[in-house]
Amino acid sequence: MSTIVIGRGMVVAHGPDNERRSDQQRPRPPRPVRPQRADAPLRRPAPAHQACADFYTEHGISTPSALFDTLSDTYYFAKNRDGQFVWGNRLLQEQHALADVKDIIGRTDHDFFRRDIADRIRADDLAVIETGVTVHNKLEVIDGGNGVLTWLFTTKAPLRNCQGEIVGIEGFSRDARRSQDTIAPFHEFKACIEYLQAHLTENIAIEHLARLSCMSLSTFERRFKQHFSLTPKQYILHLKVHEACRLLPTAGSIARVALDTGFGGQSYFTKQFRSVVGITPKQYLMSLARAR
């Protein structure tokens, strides 16, 4: 009996031991199996991959929001009960060096991590599927195989179909290093923001905020807008309106809130409130009443 190894499987051919074969008929030695690159399309049966691609349609679930692709420090993922990915955001694609977001569909964690790490992730997924209990901010330390450790805070929840049955899991993994890199540029405005919060109702001079941040006025205004996408004056306005939204439900008077948030008169307050929220303070209160 002769044996031919193909990939991870085995094909066994039966025949008499004394059977003569020509050189052309003899089986050639198997070629070494090369590890598959992460960015190469995974070879798996087309029906299984198609089932993962049709996951949301099959179960009557809305596909995840495209906003998940804008996350810069958080990986979003969704898997079926078999542990195959049915969705992933762009950051997850970049993490695994895939050519396209759709390339993650049908793969499992075993395609990306060492077996012990993938087994641990799978066990956590199964616990969520079996119990229906959400796991919040579990600290995970992942070894990517290159000696670099990734610290993740992971939240996983059961994914249910339109009948309420658990058909998989979805979750977020926040990269602690990426989060720190995202927050770092705002540290230079720490004293400025703390001052704004403590003196919100006062007449705040932008020059004073610049001095608190140890910058010239022009540099402060330019860097502030770069990081917050608002000018300092616009940011102060948004802070005041946010505080007004908090006070309005219990204040009993719109005019009182206008004074308490430093707007002065009710007419000016209404104008500024509407420029930020899109509706007047009165309409805002009415919408809260309808919601209740």
Buried (B, 14 or more C-beta within 10 A) or exposed (E): EEEEEEEEEEEEEEEEEEEEEEEEEEEEEEEEEEEEEBEEBBEBEEEEBEBBBEBBEBBEBEEBEEEBBEBEBBBBBBBBEEBBBBBBBBBBBEBBEBEEBEBBBBBBBBBBBBEEBBEBBBEBBEBBBEEEEEBEEEEBEBEBEEEEEBBBBBBBBBBBBEEEEBBBBBBBBBBBEBBEEEEEEEEBBEBBBEBBEEEBEEEBEBEEBBBBBEBEEEEBBEBBBEEBEEBBEBBBBBBBBEBBBEBBEEBEEBBEBBBBBBBEEBEEBBEBBBEBBEEBBEBBBEEEEEEE
